[in-house]
Amino acid sequence: MRISFFSAHPYDEASFQAANHYQYELIFFNDTPLNPATASMAAGSDAICAFVNDHLDYECLNRLKNKGVKWIALRCAGFNNVDLAAARALNMPVVSVPTYTPEAVAEHTLALILTLNRQTHRAFNRVRENNFSLNGLLGFNLHGRTVGLIGTGQIGLASARILKGFGCHLLGYDPCPHHEFLELGGQYVDLSTVYQNSDIISLHCPLTPENYHMINVDALTQMKDGVMLINTSRGALIDTTAVIAALKSRKLGYLGLDVYEQEAQLFFHDLSEEIITDDEFQRLLTFPNVLITGHQGFFTQEALKDIAQTTLENLFRLSQDLPCDNELTHLLGEP
């Protein structure tokens, strides 16, 4: 099998080559996104491997099909960037990696919470300048605080386990409740209750048409003054304009983002010599109580290994006409 990788980086090549005991031919298009304009680069490939910011609409999928591509493999859990109905109509199975060391993203979530709370990033810079003043670095105990988790899948549960260890009270919202969350002492409530009672709110859900901009003016109005909001899921869960207004009014006390709605033109690239024209992103960077990382929550040795192994196993099963639990077209229901 020949597989073309888009939006690839050296770490992708290293992890997939290490996992390639199938002896597939792997072609890496470094730093090249997949979209209708680049789809022709996959000519001669049996499969393509795409990432979170690649754009697989009907036009792109149709061009891939015409170039001989049979299978679409996502090396991520999210799939909102793929037109699944078009893929099924074109008879192009789509597979993903629904779970990959969920502790990776959960631990990054806690890193954002702890850094924002205790302001270790600011303290680090102060000490390097021989400034040992503690003014402006006051934090709060996580122990006894209420954390609202929106989404209690594998990553949400991994986050809940860590937060439980800190002594936090856990509230959860999920259309599909999980018994382990209850066993941890968590309580399932409606969204309004999460908003109204949480000191920290952390998003751990996929992006769907139903929850697009779920964190909007109405949601923010219901939250406690000074609440901390963390998003390590998908950027479009948050209405950036509404969040900026909440930061300016001090309704929102802390904001930690590992994802951003318009990240496709920013994240995973070195833009240190460029002028960033996204005014909302630039505005976010001006707040001292905002911490942004470039979609690195997944980025651990263990997660990269899991992603590579699962992706190649998915494609092996498709190529052998074997059942594959990670195929996504079943989400559309019966044709």
C-alpha positions in Angstrom: 0.0 0.0 0.0 1.1 3.5 -0.8 0.0 6.2 1.7 0.4 9.9 1.3 0.6 12.0 4.5 -0.5 15.6 4.4 0.2 18.3 7.0 3.2 16.2 8.0 6.1 17.1 10.3 9.3 15.3 11.1 7.8 13.8 14.3 5.0 12.3 12.2 7.5 10.6 9.8 9.5 9.3 12.7 6.5 7.7 14.5 4.9 6.2 11.4 8.2 4.8 10.1 8.8 3.2 13.5 5.3 1.6 13.4 5.4 0.5 9.8 6.0 -3.2 10.2 3.5 -3.6 7.3 6.2 -2.3 5.0 3.8 0.1 3.4 5.2 2.9 1.2 4.9 6.1 3.2 5.0 9.5 1.3 5.2 12.6 3.5 4.2 16.0 2.3 5.8 18.1 5.0 3.8 21.2 6.1 1.5 20.8 3.1 -2.3 20.9 4.0 -4.8 18.7 2.2 -7.4 20.6 0.3 -8.9 20.6 -3.3 -5.8 22.4 -4.5 -3.3 19.9 -3.2 -5.3 16.7 -3.6 -3.6 15.9 -6.9 -0.3 15.3 -5.0 -1.8 12.0 -3.8 -1.9 10.6 -7.3 -0.9 6.9 -7.3 -1.6 6.5 -3.6 -4.0 3.9 -2.2 -4.7 6.0 0.9 -4.1 9.4 2.3 -3.5 10.3 6.0 -4.9 13.7 7.1 -4.8 15.7 10.3 -7.1 18.2 12.1 -6.8 21.2 9.8 -6.9 19.4 6.5 -10.0 20.2 4.5 -11.8 17.2 3.1 -14.9 18.5 1.4 -16.7 16.9 -1.6 -14.4 18.6 -4.1 -11.3 17.4 -2.3 -12.6 13.9 -1.9 -13.7 13.6 -5.5 -10.3 14.7 -6.7 -8.6 12.1 -4.5 -11.0 9.5 -5.8 -10.1 10.4 -9.4 -6.4 10.1 -8.5 -7.0 6.5 -7.4 -7.2 7.0 -3.6 -9.5 4.4 -2.0 -9.2 5.1 1.7 -9.1 8.1 4.0 -7.2 7.8 7.3 -7.4 10.5 10.0 -4.5 10.5 12.5 -6.7 12.2 15.0 -10.0 11.8 16.9 -11.9 14.7 15.5 -13.6 14.4 12.1 -15.5 17.7 11.7 -13.2 18.6 8.8 -14.4 15.7 6.6 -17.7 15.5 4.6 -18.6 12.0 5.7 -21.7 11.9 3.5 -19.6 12.7 0.4 -17.1 10.1 1.4 -19.8 7.4 1.6 -21.3 8.5 -1.7 -17.9 8.2 -3.3 -17.4 4.8 -1.6 -14.3 6.0 0.3 -14.2 4.6 3.8 -12.9 7.0 6.5 -11.2 5.8 9.6 -9.9 7.8 12.6 -8.1 7.3 15.9 -10.8 7.8 18.5 -8.6 7.2 21.5 -4.8 7.6 21.8 -3.4 7.8 25.3 -6.2 10.1 26.6 -3.9 11.0 29.5 -1.8 13.1 27.1 -4.6 15.7 26.5 -5.9 15.4 30.1 -2.4 16.1 31.5 -2.1 19.1 29.2 -5.5 20.3 30.4 -4.1 20.2 33.9 -0.9 22.0 32.8 -3.0 24.9 31.5 -5.1 25.0 34.7 -2.1 25.0 37.0 -0.1 27.5 34.9 -2.9 29.9 34.7 -3.7 29.6 38.4 -0.2 29.8 39.8 1.2 31.9 36.9 4.4 29.9 36.7 5.0 31.2 33.2 5.0 34.8 34.5 7.1 33.8 37.5 9.7 32.1 35.3 10.2 35.3 33.3 10.4 37.5 36.4 13.0 35.3 38.1 15.2 35.4 34.9 15.2 39.2 35.3 16.1 38.9 39.0 12.6 40.0 40.0 11.4 37.9 42.9 8.3 39.9 43.8 5.1 37.9 44.4 2.8 40.8 43.6 0.3 39.8 40.9 1.0 36.0 41.2 -1.7 35.1 43.7 -3.4 31.8 43.0 -6.0 29.6 44.6 -6.2 26.1 45.9 -7.6 23.6 43.5 -8.6 21.4 46.4 -12.3 21.9 47.1 -13.0 23.8 43.9 -15.8 22.7 41.5 -14.8 21.7 38.0 -17.3 21.3 35.2 -16.3 18.9 32.5 -18.3 19.2 29.3 -17.8 15.8 27.7 -16.9 12.7 29.7 -15.4 10.5 27.0 -12.0 9.0 27.4 -10.2 12.4 27.7 -12.9 13.8 29.9 -12.6 10.8 32.2 -8.8 10.9 32.3 -9.1 14.6 33.3 -11.7 13.7 35.9 -9.4 11.2 37.5 -6.6 13.7 37.8 -8.9 16.4 39.2 -10.3 14.0 41.7 -6.8 13.5 42.9 -6.5 17.2 43.5 -9.6 17.1 45.7 -11.9 18.8 43.2 -15.7 18.5 43.1 -16.7 17.2 39.7 -19.7 18.2 37.6 -20.3 16.7 34.2 -22.4 17.2 31.2 -22.6 14.5 28.5 -25.6 13.2 26.4 -24.0 9.7 27.0 -23.2 9.4 30.8 -20.4 7.1 31.8 -20.5 5.0 34.9 -16.8 5.7 35.7 -17.5 9.4 36.1 -20.2 8.5 38.7 -17.8 6.1 40.4 -15.3 9.0 40.8 -17.9 10.9 42.7 -18.9 13.1 39.7 -22.4 14.3 39.3 -24.1 14.7 35.9 -26.1 17.9 35.5 -27.5 20.0 32.7 -25.4 22.7 31.0 -26.9 25.6 32.9 -25.9 23.9 36.2 -22.4 23.4 34.9 -22.1 27.1 33.9 -23.6 28.4 37.1 -21.7 26.3 39.7 -18.2 25.7 38.2 -15.1 27.5 39.2 -13.3 25.9 36.3 -15.0 24.7 33.1 -13.1 22.4 30.7 -14.3 21.3 27.3 -13.8 17.7 26.2 -16.3 17.1 23.4 -16.2 16.8 19.6 -17.3 19.6 17.4 -20.8 19.1 15.9 -23.3 21.4 14.3 -25.3 21.3 17.5 -22.5 22.5 19.8 -20.9 25.1 17.4 -20.1 28.2 19.5 -21.7 26.6 22.6 -19.6 29.0 24.7 -21.4 32.1 23.6 -22.7 35.3 25.3 -25.6 33.4 26.9 -23.4 30.7 28.3 -20.8 33.2 29.6 -23.5 35.3 31.2 -24.6 32.2 33.3 -21.0 31.6 34.6 -19.5 32.7 37.9 -17.6 35.9 37.9 -13.9 35.1 37.4 -14.4 31.6 36.1 -11.6 29.7 34.4 -12.4 28.3 30.9 -10.2 25.7 29.3 -10.5 24.3 25.8 -8.4 21.4 24.6 -11.0 20.0 22.2 -12.0 22.1 19.1 -11.7 25.8 18.6 -15.1 26.4 17.2 -16.8 25.3 20.5 -16.0 28.9 21.6 -17.3 32.1 20.2 -14.0 34.1 20.3 -15.7 37.5 20.0 -17.9 36.7 23.0 -14.9 35.4 25.0 -12.9 38.6 24.3 -15.8 40.7 25.6 -16.0 38.5 28.7 -12.3 38.9 29.4 -12.6 42.7 29.0 -15.5 42.9 31.5 -13.6 40.5 33.8 -16.5 38.0 33.8 -14.0 35.5 32.5 -11.0 35.4 34.9 -8.8 32.9 33.1 -8.7 31.4 29.6 -6.6 28.5 28.5 -6.6 27.4 24.9 -4.9 24.6 23.1 -7.2 25.0 20.1 -8.5 28.1 18.2 -11.3 28.5 15.8 -9.1 29.9 13.0 -6.0 27.9 13.9 -5.6 26.3 10.5 -3.6 29.3 9.2 -1.5 29.5 12.4 -0.9 26.4 14.3 1.9 23.8 13.4 3.8 26.5 11.5 6.7 28.8 12.4 5.3 32.3 11.8 7.9 34.1 13.9 9.0 36.1 10.9 5.5 36.8 9.7 2.8 39.4 10.5 -0.3 37.7 11.9 -3.4 39.4 10.5 -5.9 37.7 12.7 -7.0 40.6 14.9 -9.0 38.4 17.4 -6.1 36.1 18.0 -3.8 39.1 18.4 -6.2 40.6 20.9 -6.3 37.4 22.9 -2.5 37.5 23.3 -2.7 40.9 25.0 -4.5 39.6 28.1 -2.3 38.6 31.0 -4.8 36.0 32.1 -4.9 34.1 28.7 -2.6 31.2 28.0 -2.5 29.7 24.5 -0.6 26.7 23.2 -0.5 25.6 19.6 -2.6 22.4 19.6 0.0 20.4 21.5 -2.2 18.5 23.9 -1.8 15.3 22.0 2.0 15.7 21.7 3.6 13.0 23.8 5.8 10.1 22.8 3.1 7.6 23.9 0.3 9.4 22.0 2.3 9.6 18.7 3.1 5.9 19.0 -0.6 5.0 19.6 -1.7 7.2 16.7 0.7 5.7 14.2 -0.1 2.1 15.3 -3.8 2.6 15.2 -3.8 4.5 11.9 -1.8 1.8 10.1 -3.9 -1.0 11.7 -7.0 0.8 10.5 -5.7 0.8 6.9 -4.6 -2.8 7.1 -8.1 -3.8 8.1 -9.7 -1.8 5.3 -7.3 -3.3 2.8 -8.1 -6.8 3.9 -11.9 -6.2 4.0 -11.8 -6.9 7.8 -14.2 -5.2 10.2 -12.8 -1.9 11.6 -14.3 -0.4 14.7 -12.8 3.0 13.9 -14.6 3.5 10.6 -16.7 6.6 10.7 -19.3 6.2 8.0 -21.5 4.2 10.5 -22.2 7.6 12.2 -24.4 8.5 9.3 -26.7 5.6 9.9 -28.1 3.3 7.2 -27.7 4.7 3.6 
